[in-house]
Amino acid sequence: IFDLQGKLAFSTDSYVVHPIFFKGGNIGELAVNGTVNDLAMCGAMPKYLSLSFILEEGLKTEDLGKILQSIKMAADRAGVKIVTGDTKVVEHGKADKIFINTSGIGVVHPNAEIHHDRIEHGDVIIINSPLANHGIAIMSEREGLEFETEIISDTRPLNGIIEKLLDRFGENIKFLRDATRGGLASVLNEVAEKTNLGIEINQTALPIQDQVLGACEMLGLDPLYVANEGVFVAIVKAEFSTGVLELLRGADAGKSAAVIGFVYNETPGKVLIKSAIGGRRVVNYLPGEQLPRIC
């Protein structure tokens, strides 16, 4: 029984990432952060989570203990309470170690007016953090790749920084979305399609770490389509973009924040990217299959 005031948001997601442990995190904290962030992107402050496990017979008790510990730490960090849950065990071979479902309830921030219908010509597109770290961390674990500089997942809760943005800028934050499966390109294409507006991003403005870019080239991946777990897209009124950047860059979750593009009336329904030499090309939805079991 909850005594909550105001508008509520509800979200649920399931996590089947492989491997279950990866550089920078594991399936447990990923499950907490993922649902916390889904709520935050609605402009809601997460309050309560449910947590359910499907365990494969034979899962090491030590591994389960590490995952449970990381879940507690992630929930404490995000300021949410886990209030209910369930566990089921299936025969060996009927699952892959552990699958997790989390559902969450949050209270919508009183200043939040997050909806794609509010996006208009001249709005600015900002992202908070370097692209593709999570997807490349997972793929490098699977492929047994090692790099001079370690690539770690960016999984983290974003509700704290979102609350600060809404406290200060309110309705001038028009749209929020975390760039998880399908990456940045999928988010921007969805926006362009739903608003029938054009979007242009600047390749040189995109924050991508050199080692991640090198890994993408090695694996034949485009970082625009690679999954993230700590990156969000904010579409804001242009005159507030400088203040938004200043706030983001003062937080751990936004030190690499950048204006990467803008919304305009030209090329309705299309996303374009301007290259370093000035050429433009269309960025479509991801062709073919997404990377499996990335979250």
CORZI-V246859 format. One record per residue. N is the residue number from 1. SS is DSSP state (alpha for helix, beta for strand, coil for the rest). PHI is phi in degrees with one decimal (999 if undefined). Layout:
n=N ss=SS phi=PHI
n=N ss=SS phi=PHI
This chain:
n=1 ss=coil phi=999
n=2 ss=coil phi=-115.2
n=3 ss=coil phi=-111.7
n=4 ss=coil phi=-117.6
n=5 ss=coil phi=-112.2
n=6 ss=coil phi=96.0
n=7 ss=coil phi=-70.1
n=8 ss=beta phi=-115.4
n=9 ss=beta phi=-119.5
n=10 ss=beta phi=-133.4
n=11 ss=beta phi=-145.8
n=12 ss=beta phi=-142.3
n=13 ss=beta phi=-157.8
n=14 ss=beta phi=-121.0
n=15 ss=beta phi=-127.5
n=16 ss=coil phi=-133.0
n=17 ss=coil phi=-55.0
n=18 ss=coil phi=-133.7
n=19 ss=coil phi=-76.8
n=20 ss=coil phi=-77.8
n=21 ss=beta phi=-116.9
n=22 ss=beta phi=-148.3
n=23 ss=coil phi=-62.3
n=24 ss=coil phi=99.4
n=25 ss=beta phi=170.4
n=26 ss=beta phi=-154.2
n=27 ss=alpha phi=-59.6
n=28 ss=alpha phi=-67.8
n=29 ss=alpha phi=-68.7
n=30 ss=alpha phi=-60.0
n=31 ss=alpha phi=-66.0
n=32 ss=alpha phi=-69.3
n=33 ss=alpha phi=-61.7
n=34 ss=alpha phi=-60.9
n=35 ss=alpha phi=-74.5
n=36 ss=alpha phi=-56.0
n=37 ss=alpha phi=-71.6
n=38 ss=alpha phi=-58.5
n=39 ss=alpha phi=-67.1
n=40 ss=alpha phi=-60.7
n=41 ss=coil phi=-68.5
n=42 ss=coil phi=-86.3
n=43 ss=coil phi=81.7
n=44 ss=beta phi=-105.1
n=45 ss=beta phi=-96.3
n=46 ss=beta phi=-62.0
n=47 ss=beta phi=-120.5
n=48 ss=beta phi=-135.5
n=49 ss=beta phi=-125.7
n=50 ss=beta phi=-103.3
n=51 ss=beta phi=-142.4
n=52 ss=beta phi=-129.4
n=53 ss=beta phi=-116.1
n=54 ss=beta phi=-115.7
n=55 ss=beta phi=-107.1
n=56 ss=beta phi=-83.9
n=57 ss=coil phi=-53.5
n=58 ss=coil phi=103.3
n=59 ss=coil phi=-57.6
n=60 ss=coil phi=-65.8
n=61 ss=alpha phi=-58.7
n=62 ss=alpha phi=-61.9
n=63 ss=alpha phi=-66.8
n=64 ss=alpha phi=-61.5
n=65 ss=alpha phi=-61.5
n=66 ss=alpha phi=-63.4
n=67 ss=alpha phi=-66.5
n=68 ss=alpha phi=-62.4
n=69 ss=alpha phi=-64.3
n=70 ss=alpha phi=-68.4
n=71 ss=alpha phi=-62.7
n=72 ss=alpha phi=-61.1
n=73 ss=alpha phi=-64.4
n=74 ss=alpha phi=-66.6
n=75 ss=alpha phi=-65.3
n=76 ss=alpha phi=-62.7
n=77 ss=alpha phi=-63.4
n=78 ss=alpha phi=-82.9
n=79 ss=coil phi=75.0
n=80 ss=coil phi=-114.5
n=81 ss=beta phi=-110.1
n=82 ss=beta phi=-92.2
n=83 ss=beta phi=-111.9
n=84 ss=beta phi=-159.8
n=85 ss=beta phi=179.2
n=86 ss=beta phi=-158.9
n=87 ss=beta phi=-136.5
n=88 ss=beta phi=-128.6
n=89 ss=beta phi=-117.1
n=90 ss=beta phi=-117.5
n=91 ss=coil phi=-62.5
n=92 ss=coil phi=-56.2
n=93 ss=coil phi=93.5
n=94 ss=coil phi=-93.2
n=95 ss=coil phi=-151.1
n=96 ss=coil phi=-121.6
n=97 ss=coil phi=69.1
n=98 ss=beta phi=-155.7
n=99 ss=beta phi=-119.2
n=100 ss=beta phi=-130.7
n=101 ss=beta phi=-118.1
n=102 ss=beta phi=-126.6
n=103 ss=beta phi=-123.5
n=104 ss=beta phi=-140.1
n=105 ss=beta phi=-120.3
n=106 ss=beta phi=-138.5
n=107 ss=beta phi=-97.9
n=108 ss=beta phi=-67.5
n=109 ss=coil phi=-58.8
n=110 ss=coil phi=-62.0
n=111 ss=coil phi=-93.0
n=112 ss=coil phi=-80.4
n=113 ss=coil phi=-136.7
n=114 ss=coil phi=-95.3
n=115 ss=coil phi=-166.0
n=116 ss=alpha phi=-64.8
n=117 ss=alpha phi=-65.0
n=118 ss=alpha phi=-89.0
n=119 ss=coil phi=-73.8
n=120 ss=coil phi=-146.1
n=121 ss=coil phi=-50.6
n=122 ss=coil phi=96.9
n=123 ss=coil phi=-66.3
n=124 ss=beta phi=-109.3
n=125 ss=beta phi=-107.5
n=126 ss=beta phi=-125.1
n=127 ss=beta phi=-120.9
n=128 ss=coil phi=-96.1
n=129 ss=coil phi=-157.4
n=130 ss=coil phi=-59.4
n=131 ss=coil phi=-84.6
n=132 ss=coil phi=77.0
n=133 ss=alpha phi=-61.2
n=134 ss=alpha phi=-65.0
n=135 ss=alpha phi=-59.3
n=136 ss=alpha phi=-73.1
n=137 ss=alpha phi=-60.5
n=138 ss=alpha phi=-67.0
n=139 ss=alpha phi=-66.2
n=140 ss=alpha phi=-67.1
n=141 ss=alpha phi=-64.5
n=142 ss=alpha phi=-65.2
n=143 ss=alpha phi=-89.4
n=144 ss=coil phi=68.7
n=145 ss=coil phi=-88.6
n=146 ss=coil phi=-126.7
n=147 ss=coil phi=-126.1
n=148 ss=coil phi=-58.8
n=149 ss=coil phi=-109.2
n=150 ss=coil phi=-66.3
n=151 ss=coil phi=-101.0
n=152 ss=coil phi=-120.7
n=153 ss=coil phi=-61.2
n=154 ss=coil phi=-98.0
n=155 ss=coil phi=-58.1
n=156 ss=coil phi=-169.7
n=157 ss=coil phi=-79.2
n=158 ss=coil phi=-112.2
n=159 ss=alpha phi=-64.2
n=160 ss=alpha phi=-64.0
n=161 ss=alpha phi=-71.8
n=162 ss=alpha phi=-65.7
n=163 ss=alpha phi=-60.1
n=164 ss=alpha phi=-64.8
n=165 ss=alpha phi=-61.9
n=166 ss=alpha phi=-72.0
n=167 ss=alpha phi=-56.9
n=168 ss=alpha phi=-91.2
n=169 ss=alpha phi=-112.9
n=170 ss=alpha phi=48.3
n=171 ss=alpha phi=-65.9
n=172 ss=alpha phi=-76.8
n=173 ss=beta phi=-89.7
n=174 ss=beta phi=-88.2
n=175 ss=beta phi=-151.8
n=176 ss=beta phi=-136.7
n=177 ss=beta phi=-158.9
n=178 ss=beta phi=-83.2
n=179 ss=coil phi=-92.2
n=180 ss=coil phi=-87.0
n=181 ss=coil phi=-59.5
n=182 ss=coil phi=90.6
n=183 ss=alpha phi=68.3
n=184 ss=alpha phi=-59.7
n=185 ss=alpha phi=-59.2
n=186 ss=alpha phi=-67.2
n=187 ss=alpha phi=-61.3
n=188 ss=alpha phi=-66.9
n=189 ss=alpha phi=-65.5
n=190 ss=alpha phi=-61.9
n=191 ss=alpha phi=-63.6
n=192 ss=alpha phi=-60.3
n=193 ss=alpha phi=-66.9
n=194 ss=alpha phi=-74.1
n=195 ss=alpha phi=-94.8
n=196 ss=coil phi=57.4
n=197 ss=coil phi=-111.2
n=198 ss=beta phi=-92.9
n=199 ss=beta phi=-131.5
n=200 ss=beta phi=-126.4
n=201 ss=beta phi=-117.9
n=202 ss=beta phi=-108.0
n=203 ss=alpha phi=-57.7
n=204 ss=alpha phi=-72.1
n=205 ss=alpha phi=-88.3
n=206 ss=coil phi=-72.6
n=207 ss=coil phi=-78.9
n=208 ss=coil phi=-137.1
n=209 ss=coil phi=-68.1
n=210 ss=alpha phi=-56.9
n=211 ss=alpha phi=-68.2
n=212 ss=alpha phi=-70.6
n=213 ss=alpha phi=-61.8
n=214 ss=alpha phi=-63.7
n=215 ss=alpha phi=-65.8
n=216 ss=alpha phi=-60.5
n=217 ss=alpha phi=-63.5
n=218 ss=alpha phi=-65.0
n=219 ss=alpha phi=-91.1
n=220 ss=coil phi=72.2
n=221 ss=coil phi=-113.4
n=222 ss=coil phi=-96.6
n=223 ss=alpha phi=-59.7
n=224 ss=alpha phi=-65.0
n=225 ss=alpha phi=-107.0
n=226 ss=coil phi=-83.5
n=227 ss=coil phi=-67.5
n=228 ss=coil phi=-126.0
n=229 ss=coil phi=-129.0
n=230 ss=coil phi=-138.3
n=231 ss=coil phi=-111.7
n=232 ss=beta phi=-127.4
n=233 ss=beta phi=-101.6
n=234 ss=beta phi=-118.7
n=235 ss=beta phi=-108.4
n=236 ss=beta phi=-130.5
n=237 ss=coil phi=-63.4
n=238 ss=alpha phi=-55.8
n=239 ss=alpha phi=-68.7
n=240 ss=alpha phi=-103.8
n=241 ss=alpha phi=-64.8
n=242 ss=alpha phi=-64.0
n=243 ss=alpha phi=-65.0
n=244 ss=alpha phi=-61.6
n=245 ss=alpha phi=-60.6
n=246 ss=alpha phi=-60.5
n=247 ss=alpha phi=-64.4
n=248 ss=alpha phi=-62.7
n=249 ss=alpha phi=-68.1
n=250 ss=coil phi=-87.5
n=251 ss=coil phi=-119.5
n=252 ss=alpha phi=-58.3
n=253 ss=alpha phi=-79.1
n=254 ss=alpha phi=-140.7
n=255 ss=coil phi=-61.6
n=256 ss=coil phi=-104.9
n=257 ss=coil phi=-57.7
n=258 ss=beta phi=-152.0
n=259 ss=beta phi=-78.5
n=260 ss=beta phi=-110.5
n=261 ss=beta phi=176.0
n=262 ss=beta phi=-151.9
n=263 ss=beta phi=-105.9
n=264 ss=beta phi=-148.9
n=265 ss=coil phi=-80.5
n=266 ss=coil phi=-72.4
n=267 ss=coil phi=42.8
n=268 ss=coil phi=-56.6
n=269 ss=coil phi=80.3
n=270 ss=coil phi=-119.1
n=271 ss=beta phi=-112.9
n=272 ss=beta phi=-116.4
n=273 ss=beta phi=-122.1
n=274 ss=beta phi=-93.2
n=275 ss=coil phi=-79.4
n=276 ss=coil phi=-62.6
n=277 ss=coil phi=-99.9
n=278 ss=coil phi=99.4
n=279 ss=coil phi=-74.9
n=280 ss=beta phi=-125.3
n=281 ss=beta phi=-140.3
n=282 ss=beta phi=-79.0
n=283 ss=coil phi=-106.0
n=284 ss=coil phi=-92.4
n=285 ss=coil phi=-59.3
n=286 ss=coil phi=-57.0
n=287 ss=coil phi=-77.8
n=288 ss=coil phi=80.0
n=289 ss=coil phi=-84.4
n=290 ss=coil phi=-75.0
n=291 ss=coil phi=-60.6
n=292 ss=coil phi=-76.2
n=293 ss=coil phi=50.4
n=294 ss=coil phi=-92.4
n=295 ss=coil phi=-150.5
